[in-house]
Amino acid sequence: MANTLNGILLIDKPEGPTSHDVIYKLRRHLGLRQIGHAGTLDPLATGLLVCLLGRATKLSPYLTGHRKRYHLRIVLGSASNTYDREGEIIPANPPDVTQEALEAAVRAFPRRYDQTPPPFSAKKIAGKPAYKLARKGDEVELKSVAVDIYELTVTGFDYPRADLVCEVSAGTYIRSLAVDLARQLGTVAYLERLQRLTSGPFRLDDAVRLDDLLRMPPQAAAECVLDVSAGVKDFPRVDLDEPAHRQFIEGQRVTIEGQEGFTAVFGGNRFVGFGEIENGRLRPRRVLYR
């Protein structure tokens, strides 16, 4: 099985383990070394972890850019040095926030803004992860990054806690989003819970709980693996005939009419890689199967 298992495995990650911990457990259980993921989750976070097996690991640079949807719970009126409940909680005792004020702040929140990552994050400064510097007490200054907020909705409120759903661009830190939203309210906050609901075309509803999968025999667990093509549904598609397919997988350019730009490439109704069409010529960018 280790030589033939290629595809995408949707895992419902529990709270506690890191994304790397999940990958380690899958490698041991499935007897497969080549496993990665398409977007990390913090230990505190639960929900959808898109795992890539075998040749599908080559898709990682293309799938990590998907927009993602989350359910989050924030605690208003207290801060945390890590921006979540795992850090040092610092009560601030500001005026209480009403649900109406929170909903007004959500409506007014910018849908695109420059976001500064949390000081306790994996972002690197001079080659060192920011969280290692922060743990030592060093000053951490991280560059802001433009992020998109496609959806931000209040789904529950019982002060000081508020539940929200958001859909955001890749690279958005939900911990920073919680802090930035509170700042707009004139208060502070930290992230208490986080659950990833979707990542691109993938949904938590279709994922298998990690503990359930680890209880399955490896052969049964392999039945949960989706075909590699499930990861490219959102990309433009071009289908090649047999001669063009052979040229593409051998790294040659192929003549294509009527399309331009980056595309998923299929041959014989099978996903074989990614290419770039420029001036009617398809250039291989990433070939999965030869």
Backbone bond lengths (Angstrom), bond angles and torsions (degrees), N, CA, C in turn:
res aa  C-N    CA-C-N  psi(-1)  N-CA   C-N-CA  omega(-1)  CA-C   N-CA-C  phi
1 M - - - 1.464 - - 1.520 111.37 -
2 A 1.349 116.53 -34.45 1.459 119.86 -175.98 1.516 112.43 -62.06
3 N 1.362 117.24 -23.67 1.450 120.21 -177.80 1.530 112.38 -91.27
4 T 1.350 117.14 -11.08 1.453 119.36 -173.09 1.520 113.83 -120.40
5 L 1.329 118.44 -8.83 1.456 121.29 -173.60 1.521 110.11 -82.91
6 N 1.337 115.56 104.86 1.459 122.59 178.63 1.520 107.95 -130.46
7 G 1.309 117.38 130.32 1.449 118.98 177.58 1.505 112.67 157.51
8 I 1.337 115.29 -159.55 1.460 122.58 -173.24 1.518 108.88 -123.34
9 L 1.322 115.90 129.91 1.454 122.56 -178.66 1.524 108.29 -119.12
10 L 1.328 116.27 119.94 1.463 121.61 -178.66 1.525 108.93 -93.79
11 I 1.330 115.54 115.19 1.456 122.11 -176.53 1.524 110.23 -109.89
12 D 1.337 115.91 135.65 1.462 122.15 170.78 1.524 106.66 -91.29
13 K 1.341 115.92 99.98 1.461 121.23 -174.90 1.526 110.84 -76.84
14 P 1.335 117.46 132.27 1.469 119.32 173.65 1.514 111.33 -80.06
15 E 1.309 116.77 168.39 1.453 120.86 174.44 1.530 109.69 -70.59
16 G 1.306 117.21 140.92 1.466 121.12 176.21 1.504 114.33 122.54
17 P 1.338 118.40 -67.16 1.468 118.75 -177.72 1.521 112.30 -71.85
18 T 1.333 115.20 150.85 1.455 120.33 171.32 1.526 108.90 -75.69
19 S 1.317 116.51 167.47 1.467 119.78 174.80 1.529 110.25 -61.75
20 H 1.337 116.19 -36.65 1.464 119.67 178.21 1.528 110.88 -65.16
21 D 1.331 117.31 -36.69 1.466 120.42 176.31 1.524 110.65 -59.54
22 V 1.328 116.55 -42.94 1.465 121.24 179.71 1.523 109.91 -61.77
23 I 1.323 116.97 -46.11 1.463 120.84 -179.76 1.530 110.48 -61.41
24 Y 1.325 117.05 -41.22 1.466 121.18 179.41 1.531 110.33 -60.71
25 K 1.334 116.78 -44.80 1.463 120.25 179.94 1.531 111.54 -64.54
26 L 1.320 116.68 -38.92 1.466 119.66 178.52 1.527 111.09 -66.46
27 R 1.319 116.96 -40.95 1.467 120.11 179.02 1.525 110.69 -58.88
28 R 1.317 115.78 -44.49 1.461 119.64 -178.79 1.529 110.77 -67.87
29 H 1.323 116.87 -43.39 1.467 120.30 -175.05 1.526 111.93 -70.19
30 L 1.321 116.92 -40.84 1.460 121.19 -176.07 1.521 112.40 -90.21
31 G 1.323 117.74 -10.38 1.457 120.07 -177.88 1.510 112.09 66.47
32 L 1.328 115.80 37.25 1.464 121.73 -175.41 1.522 109.40 -131.50
33 R 1.311 117.30 122.89 1.464 120.85 -179.31 1.523 112.55 -80.15
34 Q 1.324 116.33 -35.22 1.461 120.53 -171.93 1.529 110.40 -85.24
35 I 1.324 116.51 83.30 1.463 122.97 177.87 1.525 108.40 -136.26
36 G 1.308 116.48 134.49 1.456 122.33 175.60 1.516 109.32 -138.53
37 H 1.318 116.96 -165.35 1.464 120.29 177.92 1.528 109.68 -143.78
38 A 1.341 114.79 167.55 1.464 120.67 -175.72 1.519 111.19 -113.21
39 G 1.325 116.47 44.75 1.459 119.98 178.62 1.508 111.16 135.31
40 T 1.328 117.30 115.16 1.460 122.24 -172.98 1.524 112.36 -74.54
41 L 1.320 114.82 157.27 1.463 122.90 171.33 1.529 108.03 -123.49
42 D 1.336 116.94 136.78 1.461 120.57 175.41 1.526 110.14 -63.70
43 P 1.333 117.88 158.72 1.478 119.95 177.64 1.523 113.00 -55.05
44 L 1.343 117.64 -37.33 1.460 121.08 179.87 1.526 112.52 -65.76
45 A 1.326 117.06 -26.84 1.461 121.58 -172.60 1.528 111.68 -81.37
46 T 1.316 114.25 150.42 1.460 121.81 174.51 1.527 108.29 -120.83
47 G 1.329 114.90 175.65 1.452 118.79 171.83 1.510 114.44 105.08
48 L 1.310 115.58 -153.12 1.457 123.06 -165.78 1.522 113.31 -71.24
49 L 1.331 115.32 120.02 1.458 122.37 171.44 1.520 106.79 -120.95
50 V 1.330 115.69 114.45 1.471 121.36 -177.82 1.531 107.88 -85.30
51 C 1.327 116.20 110.58 1.464 121.79 -177.15 1.530 109.97 -102.03
52 L 1.306 115.56 138.72 1.461 122.82 -175.34 1.522 108.82 -112.98
53 L 1.335 116.39 127.17 1.451 121.98 -174.51 1.521 111.00 -115.53
54 G 1.322 115.58 138.54 1.455 120.73 175.19 1.515 112.31 60.27
55 R 1.325 115.93 -130.60 1.465 120.70 -177.96 1.528 112.65 -61.68
56 A 1.329 116.77 -23.02 1.470 119.81 -179.34 1.527 112.16 -64.97
57 T 1.349 118.55 -17.24 1.464 119.65 177.16 1.523 111.00 -61.08
58 K 1.331 117.07 -22.89 1.462 120.25 178.17 1.526 111.88 -68.09
59 L 1.341 116.46 -15.32 1.465 120.28 179.78 1.529 112.41 -81.20
60 S 1.321 117.69 -12.32 1.457 121.10 -171.29 1.529 114.10 -50.63
61 P 1.344 120.45 -46.29 1.476 118.86 -179.11 1.519 113.39 -62.49
62 Y 1.329 117.03 -21.74 1.462 120.70 -175.60 1.534 111.58 -95.26
63 L 1.330 117.75 -26.43 1.463 120.45 -177.50 1.524 112.94 -92.13
64 T 1.328 117.79 -22.77 1.463 119.31 179.48 1.527 111.75 -67.11
65 G 1.312 117.57 -17.23 1.465 121.13 -178.99 1.514 114.44 -84.50
66 H 1.346 118.10 0.67 1.463 120.30 179.63 1.527 111.49 -65.48
67 R 1.331 116.30 147.24 1.463 119.85 169.97 1.528 108.63 -68.97
68 K 1.339 116.61 153.81 1.457 121.62 -174.26 1.524 110.30 -133.62
69 R 1.336 114.52 150.08 1.466 120.73 -177.55 1.527 108.87 -120.47
70 Y 1.339 116.13 138.35 1.463 121.39 -174.71 1.530 111.47 -135.85
71 H 1.324 114.67 152.98 1.462 121.87 161.53 1.519 106.34 -104.74
72 L 1.331 116.96 131.92 1.453 120.36 -179.56 1.513 110.44 -133.83
73 R 1.323 114.58 149.60 1.466 121.19 172.05 1.512 107.65 -120.85
74 I 1.333 115.82 128.48 1.466 120.46 178.70 1.522 109.12 -116.10
75 V 1.334 114.53 154.48 1.460 121.26 174.41 1.526 107.37 -112.76
76 L 1.318 115.65 117.80 1.461 122.02 -178.55 1.520 111.00 -88.47
77 G 1.333 116.00 149.90 1.451 120.79 174.51 1.516 115.38 91.86
78 S 1.334 117.45 -3.53 1.459 122.57 175.44 1.518 108.37 -137.84
79 A 1.327 116.13 149.93 1.459 121.04 -179.90 1.524 109.69 -112.37
80 S 1.338 115.39 169.86 1.456 122.17 176.68 1.526 107.99 -144.35
81 N 1.332 116.31 139.83 1.463 118.33 -179.10 1.523 112.63 -68.79
82 T 1.342 117.21 -18.31 1.474 120.79 176.34 1.523 111.57 -102.31
83 Y 1.314 117.29 -0.11 1.465 125.19 -177.26 1.525 112.48 71.03
84 D 1.352 118.31 8.33 1.464 120.98 176.19 1.527 109.15 -141.16
85 R 1.333 117.06 178.46 1.461 120.59 -173.36 1.521 113.36 -73.28
86 E 1.331 118.10 -6.44 1.449 120.24 -179.77 1.533 112.34 -84.29
87 G 1.322 116.96 -7.19 1.454 120.44 -179.34 1.519 112.23 -95.92
88 E 1.324 115.13 -166.87 1.464 121.66 176.33 1.524 108.82 -79.03
89 I 1.333 116.63 117.51 1.461 121.44 -177.77 1.531 109.09 -83.71
90 I 1.330 115.18 129.25 1.464 121.97 -174.82 1.537 108.90 -121.47
91 P 1.342 118.38 100.31 1.468 119.88 178.37 1.528 110.76 -62.70
92 A 1.326 115.45 138.41 1.469 119.61 -178.04 1.519 112.46 -115.06
93 N 1.337 116.65 -20.68 1.472 122.12 178.56 1.524 113.57 53.44
94 P 1.341 118.93 46.46 1.466 119.84 174.17 1.524 109.90 -79.61
95 P 1.305 118.76 173.60 1.470 120.19 175.59 1.527 110.76 -59.06
96 D 1.326 116.75 146.54 1.460 120.77 178.62 1.522 110.75 -61.04
97 V 1.309 114.71 149.84 1.465 121.92 177.60 1.520 108.50 -104.49
98 T 1.311 117.58 135.34 1.459 121.31 176.54 1.528 110.20 -90.50
99 Q 1.317 115.46 161.46 1.461 119.62 177.18 1.523 110.67 -62.96
100 E 1.331 116.34 -37.02 1.460 119.92 179.89 1.526 110.72 -63.47
101 A 1.335 116.88 -41.10 1.462 120.17 179.04 1.522 110.90 -66.22
102 L 1.332 116.65 -40.03 1.468 119.85 178.35 1.522 110.67 -63.61
103 E 1.313 116.98 -45.12 1.466 119.75 -179.26 1.522 111.06 -64.57
104 A 1.324 117.69 -35.45 1.469 120.63 176.69 1.521 110.33 -66.20
105 A 1.340 116.83 -40.52 1.461 120.26 178.31 1.522 111.46 -65.44
106 V 1.321 116.20 -37.43 1.467 120.61 178.05 1.525 109.99 -63.77
107 R 1.330 116.58 -44.03 1.477 119.65 179.68 1.518 111.15 -63.50
108 A 1.333 116.65 -35.38 1.469 120.68 -177.00 1.524 112.68 -86.03
109 F 1.323 117.86 -9.25 1.466 120.16 -174.57 1.524 109.80 -65.27
110 P 1.334 117.89 135.55 1.464 120.19 -177.84 1.529 111.91 -62.72
111 R 1.310 116.09 139.78 1.463 120.63 179.64 1.525 111.81 -84.57
112 R 1.319 117.32 -10.25 1.461 122.33 170.69 1.522 106.96 -145.12
113 Y 1.329 115.81 127.86 1.468 118.46 -179.86 1.520 109.80 -156.05
114 D 1.315 115.29 165.64 1.466 121.76 177.98 1.518 108.76 -87.06
115 Q 1.328 115.49 112.79 1.464 120.99 -174.83 1.530 110.73 -104.37
116 T 1.326 115.92 134.40 1.463 121.31 176.09 1.526 109.16 -93.91
117 P 1.329 118.58 124.40 1.472 120.84 179.33 1.526 111.17 -62.17
118 P 1.332 118.15 156.53 1.468 120.79 176.17 1.531 110.69 -63.66
119 P 1.332 117.37 149.15 1.469 119.23 178.28 1.525 111.67 -62.29
120 F 1.336 116.89 -33.15 1.465 120.82 175.03 1.525 107.80 -90.90
121 S 1.328 116.25 81.06 1.460 122.12 179.74 1.521 108.13 -145.45
122 A 1.338 114.98 171.84 1.468 119.88 -178.27 1.524 112.28 -85.29
123 K 1.333 117.15 -1.14 1.462 119.64 175.85 1.531 109.81 -56.75
124 K 1.327 116.33 141.06 1.461 119.46 -173.98 1.532 112.07 -100.47
125 I 1.330 114.51 142.08 1.458 123.29 173.82 1.522 106.85 -123.24
126 A 1.329 115.93 115.91 1.474 121.01 -177.48 1.526 110.82 53.23
127 G 1.337 115.26 40.24 1.450 120.55 175.63 1.515 115.53 84.20
128 K 1.343 117.91 -1.91 1.463 120.84 -178.39 1.524 110.09 -114.43
129 P 1.363 117.86 136.00 1.467 119.89 177.35 1.521 111.30 -57.37
130 A 1.322 116.22 137.73 1.464 120.80 -177.38 1.519 111.88 -58.53
131 Y 1.343 117.92 -36.42 1.456 119.07 -176.23 1.531 112.22 -65.15
132 K 1.334 117.28 -30.02 1.467 119.46 177.97 1.524 110.57 -69.07
133 L 1.318 116.90 -38.83 1.463 120.56 177.05 1.520 110.42 -67.78
134 A 1.353 116.60 -41.63 1.466 120.51 -179.11 1.519 111.23 -64.07
135 R 1.338 116.67 -38.67 1.462 119.99 179.47 1.529 111.57 -63.22
136 K 1.338 116.40 -30.87 1.463 121.08 179.62 1.526 112.03 -80.87
137 G 1.331 116.36 -6.87 1.452 120.35 -178.38 1.510 113.80 88.57
138 D 1.335 116.85 6.31 1.463 120.13 178.17 1.523 110.35 -71.60
139 E 1.311 116.11 151.09 1.464 120.36 176.48 1.524 109.50 -71.04
140 V 1.318 115.72 131.93 1.461 121.23 -177.01 1.524 108.67 -115.55
141 E 1.323 116.36 119.71 1.467 121.59 176.48 1.518 108.32 -122.71
142 L 1.320 115.75 109.96 1.455 121.75 -178.19 1.524 110.21 -107.13
143 K 1.311 116.06 143.59 1.466 121.10 178.69 1.530 109.88 -72.81
144 S 1.303 115.27 141.07 1.464 119.84 176.85 1.530 110.14 -75.10
145 V 1.322 114.64 154.76 1.462 122.01 -178.29 1.525 108.05 -131.70
146 A 1.318 117.63 137.18 1.462 121.14 177.97 1.528 109.90 -69.86
147 V 1.331 116.30 128.16 1.457 121.91 178.30 1.522 109.15 -129.06
148 D 1.326 115.44 156.57 1.465 121.93 179.24 1.518 109.78 -112.52
149 I 1.323 116.30 134.85 1.460 123.26 176.49 1.532 106.71 -111.84
150 Y 1.320 116.21 102.17 1.465 120.23 -175.32 1.531 111.62 -82.28
151 E 1.321 115.48 -29.08 1.471 120.45 -179.71 1.521 108.22 -147.73
152 L 1.321 116.29 139.83 1.458 121.90 173.83 1.522 106.64 -152.28
153 T 1.330 116.15 112.92 1.462 121.62 -172.18 1.514 110.30 -137.61
154 V 1.332 116.87 136.76 1.462 121.87 173.56 1.524 108.34 -81.66
155 T 1.336 116.40 126.66 1.468 120.69 -179.38 1.530 112.69 -114.58
156 G 1.316 117.30 -9.50 1.462 120.47 177.89 1.520 109.91 -168.08
157 F 1.356 115.93 151.38 1.470 119.57 -177.99 1.519 109.97 -152.22
158 D 1.323 115.39 124.73 1.464 122.77 173.49 1.519 105.66 -151.05
159 Y 1.350 116.39 87.18 1.461 121.46 -170.37 1.526 111.06 -48.33
160 P 1.343 116.97 133.43 1.475 127.86 12.36 1.532 114.77 -90.63
161 R 1.332 118.84 5.78 1.462 120.30 -175.95 1.523 110.98 -96.10
162 A 1.336 114.09 144.88 1.462 120.76 176.27 1.517 108.26 -139.95
163 D 1.319 115.37 137.71 1.457 121.92 175.88 1.517 109.16 -104.24
164 L 1.338 115.56 137.69 1.455 121.04 179.40 1.520 109.77 -139.10
165 V 1.316 115.23 160.41 1.464 122.85 169.87 1.515 107.14 -121.42
166 C 1.334 115.85 135.74 1.460 119.15 178.01 1.522 109.67 -137.01
167 E 1.316 115.21 151.87 1.463 122.27 170.01 1.518 106.33 -124.85
168 V 1.330 116.35 127.37 1.459 120.62 -168.82 1.519 111.05 -137.79
169 S 1.317 114.95 164.00 1.458 120.60 176.57 1.521 110.04 -75.55
170 A 1.328 115.26 160.83 1.459 120.89 177.04 1.525 109.81 -58.71
171 G 1.321 115.70 142.42 1.460 120.14 178.84 1.513 114.79 90.15
172 T 1.338 117.35 -2.72 1.463 120.22 178.27 1.527 109.67 -77.50
173 Y 1.322 116.86 132.08 1.456 121.83 174.77 1.523 108.97 -92.74
174 I 1.328 116.26 116.70 1.459 119.61 -178.21 1.527 110.13 -69.78
175 R 1.320 118.02 -29.98 1.469 120.30 175.08 1.531 110.40 -60.43
176 S 1.323 116.20 -43.91 1.469 119.64 178.51 1.523 111.06 -68.16
177 L 1.332 116.77 -36.24 1.461 120.28 177.98 1.527 110.42 -60.10
178 A 1.338 117.02 -41.98 1.462 120.78 178.82 1.521 110.87 -62.01
179 V 1.326 117.05 -44.40 1.465 121.84 -179.44 1.529 110.63 -66.82
180 D 1.316 116.62 -40.97 1.470 120.41 -178.27 1.525 111.44 -68.67
181 L 1.330 116.91 -37.09 1.459 119.93 177.29 1.526 110.22 -65.52
182 A 1.327 116.87 -42.66 1.468 120.51 178.81 1.524 110.86 -62.93
183 R 1.325 116.41 -39.29 1.469 119.92 179.70 1.536 110.04 -60.17
184 Q 1.330 116.18 -38.16 1.469 119.24 178.82 1.527 110.81 -65.62
185 L 1.335 116.45 -24.86 1.466 121.28 178.15 1.523 112.21 -85.95
186 G 1.336 116.42 -5.29 1.445 120.08 -177.04 1.512 113.22 79.30
187 T 1.340 116.44 26.24 1.451 120.57 -179.80 1.523 109.30 -139.76
188 V 1.318 117.04 -165.28 1.464 122.86 177.20 1.521 108.20 -126.56
189 A 1.319 115.58 167.43 1.464 120.09 179.95 1.521 109.13 -164.23
190 Y 1.316 115.03 165.54 1.461 120.69 170.45 1.529 108.95 -141.82
191 L 1.310 115.25 161.85 1.458 121.92 -178.20 1.525 109.73 -84.89
192 E 1.325 116.84 126.07 1.468 120.62 179.74 1.526 112.03 -100.92
193 R 1.319 116.97 -39.31 1.463 121.11 -179.62 1.530 109.09 -140.80
194 L 1.332 114.75 150.73 1.462 120.03 177.59 1.517 108.88 -149.48
195 Q 1.319 115.37 130.95 1.464 121.50 177.59 1.518 109.28 -134.31
196 R 1.328 116.81 123.05 1.470 120.05 176.89 1.524 108.85 -81.33
197 L 1.338 115.44 127.86 1.459 121.99 -176.91 1.528 112.55 -99.55
198 T 1.323 116.88 -38.12 1.468 120.54 -179.78 1.519 109.75 -145.23
199 S 1.321 114.88 158.43 1.464 122.53 170.92 1.518 106.48 -145.93
200 G 1.343 116.01 105.34 1.455 119.40 -174.94 1.529 110.17 59.45
201 P 1.334 118.14 -127.15 1.464 120.65 -177.95 1.525 113.70 -81.47
202 F 1.328 117.84 -3.57 1.457 121.16 -173.18 1.524 111.26 -95.63
203 R 1.360 116.02 143.75 1.459 121.45 -176.13 1.530 110.19 -125.47
204 L 1.313 114.92 146.99 1.458 120.23 176.39 1.522 111.31 -59.93
205 D 1.331 117.49 -33.37 1.464 121.01 -179.48 1.529 112.14 -58.21
206 D 1.332 117.16 -23.81 1.461 121.09 -177.45 1.534 112.45 -98.19
207 A 1.330 116.74 3.18 1.461 120.83 -176.60 1.522 111.00 -87.85
208 V 1.321 116.23 159.55 1.463 122.81 175.95 1.524 108.44 -107.93
209 R 1.323 115.81 136.40 1.463 120.16 178.35 1.521 109.82 -61.18
210 L 1.333 115.85 137.73 1.459 120.17 -176.52 1.526 111.64 -56.85
211 D 1.315 117.30 -47.04 1.463 119.72 -178.07 1.522 111.59 -63.36
212 D 1.338 117.06 -37.00 1.469 119.97 178.31 1.522 110.50 -64.32
213 L 1.332 116.86 -42.57 1.457 119.94 -178.78 1.523 111.30 -66.03
214 L 1.330 116.95 -38.51 1.458 120.42 -178.51 1.525 112.02 -70.31
215 R 1.345 116.83 -18.00 1.463 119.91 175.47 1.528 112.63 -85.23
216 M 1.334 116.67 -13.67 1.463 120.29 179.64 1.526 110.75 -78.14
217 P 1.331 117.80 148.25 1.471 118.82 167.56 1.532 108.77 -59.66
218 P 1.329 118.82 146.37 1.472 120.47 -177.91 1.529 113.64 -51.44
219 Q 1.330 117.72 -36.94 1.464 119.92 -179.48 1.532 111.10 -65.42
220 A 1.337 116.16 -38.83 1.465 120.03 177.82 1.519 110.62 -70.45
221 A 1.343 116.84 -38.91 1.466 120.23 178.33 1.519 110.83 -61.53
222 A 1.329 116.35 -34.93 1.469 120.70 -179.61 1.524 111.62 -63.00
223 E 1.341 116.79 -24.10 1.463 119.93 179.28 1.524 111.98 -69.79
224 C 1.326 117.15 -15.69 1.473 121.36 179.14 1.531 112.14 -83.26
225 V 1.316 117.33 -7.77 1.462 121.44 -175.26 1.527 110.15 -79.52
226 L 1.327 116.40 127.10 1.459 122.22 177.81 1.525 110.49 -82.90
227 D 1.318 115.96 155.19 1.458 120.24 175.25 1.529 109.93 -63.33
228 V 1.309 116.04 149.70 1.462 121.40 -179.43 1.532 111.26 -54.80
229 S 1.315 117.16 -34.16 1.465 121.12 -176.37 1.525 112.41 -63.02
230 A 1.349 117.75 -18.93 1.463 120.42 178.54 1.525 111.48 -62.37
231 G 1.323 116.70 -21.74 1.457 120.16 -178.44 1.509 115.16 -84.97
232 V 1.338 118.12 -4.90 1.468 119.43 -174.05 1.530 112.03 -120.44
233 K 1.341 117.00 18.40 1.455 120.34 -177.89 1.521 112.98 -61.84
234 D 1.324 116.86 -28.79 1.467 120.64 -176.59 1.528 113.36 -86.12
235 F 1.335 117.76 -2.64 1.462 121.36 -177.47 1.529 110.54 -95.88
236 P 1.334 117.71 149.42 1.471 119.08 169.16 1.535 109.35 -55.62
237 R 1.331 116.33 154.18 1.464 120.30 -173.79 1.523 110.49 -130.97
238 V 1.328 114.98 141.54 1.447 120.91 172.00 1.532 107.83 -130.40
239 D 1.343 116.17 135.61 1.462 121.86 179.43 1.522 109.34 -107.46
240 L 1.331 115.61 130.04 1.463 121.48 -177.19 1.527 111.00 -105.94
241 D 1.340 115.59 144.10 1.464 118.34 171.84 1.529 108.61 -76.81
242 E 1.320 116.89 177.47 1.459 120.70 -172.68 1.534 113.46 -59.77
243 P 1.329 119.25 -48.20 1.474 118.36 179.45 1.537 112.76 -61.56
244 A 1.350 116.91 -43.21 1.463 120.29 -179.89 1.527 110.78 -68.33
245 H 1.322 115.85 -37.06 1.465 120.49 176.73 1.519 110.26 -59.08
246 R 1.322 116.64 -45.49 1.460 120.73 -179.57 1.533 110.63 -63.03
247 Q 1.308 116.85 -41.92 1.468 120.18 177.51 1.523 111.19 -60.52
248 F 1.349 116.07 -44.95 1.465 120.72 -176.31 1.521 111.52 -62.07
249 I 1.334 118.01 -49.00 1.465 119.65 -176.05 1.522 112.00 -70.97
250 E 1.336 116.43 -15.03 1.464 119.75 175.18 1.525 112.13 -91.86
251 G 1.360 114.98 5.71 1.456 119.68 175.02 1.512 114.80 87.26
252 Q 1.336 117.53 11.20 1.459 120.88 -179.07 1.527 110.84 -93.03
253 R 1.308 115.60 156.00 1.463 120.74 176.15 1.525 110.20 -78.91
254 V 1.351 113.71 148.59 1.460 120.52 -175.61 1.519 108.38 -126.86
255 T 1.324 117.16 140.41 1.463 121.77 177.73 1.530 109.86 -77.83
256 I 1.335 115.73 127.66 1.464 122.62 -179.80 1.530 108.06 -133.51
257 E 1.324 116.37 133.00 1.461 119.74 179.74 1.524 110.54 -109.58
258 G 1.326 115.54 141.60 1.462 120.90 171.50 1.515 115.92 87.61
259 Q 1.326 118.48 2.12 1.460 120.63 178.59 1.517 109.99 -135.46
260 E 1.327 114.99 153.40 1.462 121.97 175.38 1.517 108.52 -143.12
261 G 1.323 116.72 152.89 1.452 121.67 172.88 1.524 114.18 98.60
262 F 1.330 113.57 -173.28 1.464 121.94 -177.03 1.525 109.67 -71.98
263 T 1.340 117.97 138.97 1.457 120.73 -174.78 1.513 112.09 -152.38
264 A 1.329 115.33 151.86 1.462 121.38 168.69 1.523 107.59 -80.49
265 V 1.311 116.40 141.15 1.465 121.61 -175.14 1.526 109.61 -116.01
266 F 1.346 114.58 129.42 1.462 121.45 178.99 1.522 109.18 -119.84
267 G 1.337 114.34 144.02 1.454 120.56 174.08 1.518 108.51 -135.14
268 G 1.337 117.25 125.02 1.458 119.40 -175.76 1.514 112.08 60.94
269 N 1.336 116.78 35.97 1.462 124.84 -179.13 1.535 112.76 63.43
270 R 1.316 116.90 20.70 1.460 122.19 178.08 1.522 109.09 -119.16
271 F 1.336 116.85 132.87 1.455 120.70 177.48 1.523 109.05 -68.00
272 V 1.347 115.42 127.07 1.469 119.02 -177.24 1.525 113.26 -120.15
273 G 1.347 117.97 -13.76 1.457 118.36 178.63 1.518 112.68 161.26
274 F 1.325 114.94 -169.50 1.461 122.22 178.01 1.521 109.40 -115.92
275 G 1.330 114.18 149.79 1.451 119.53 177.01 1.509 111.60 -145.30
276 E 1.304 115.76 169.89 1.468 123.55 178.76 1.517 107.93 -123.85
277 I 1.351 116.07 123.99 1.460 120.89 179.53 1.523 108.41 -99.48
278 E 1.317 116.13 120.23 1.454 122.43 178.60 1.527 108.50 -133.35
279 N 1.343 115.05 123.17 1.467 120.89 178.84 1.527 111.72 52.81
280 G 1.349 115.09 43.48 1.457 119.67 175.29 1.513 115.39 77.77
281 R 1.333 118.10 9.97 1.465 121.28 -179.77 1.535 109.46 -122.76
282 L 1.323 116.55 125.49 1.459 123.55 179.77 1.525 109.51 -90.66
283 R 1.324 115.82 116.75 1.473 121.49 179.37 1.519 109.34 -105.06
284 P 1.331 119.27 126.33 1.466 121.43 178.20 1.528 111.30 -60.64
285 R 1.333 116.35 131.74 1.460 121.85 175.18 1.532 111.03 -108.36
286 R 1.323 117.05 -38.08 1.445 122.19 179.27 1.539 107.99 -153.69
287 V 1.325 115.76 118.21 1.461 121.92 -179.65 1.529 109.17 -107.37
288 L 1.336 116.88 122.41 1.448 120.66 -179.36 1.524 112.90 -90.10
289 Y 1.321 116.26 -35.74 1.465 120.32 -175.81 1.510 109.45 -126.50
290 R 1.296 116.06 133.47 1.466 121.48 177.63 1.533 109.37 -118.11
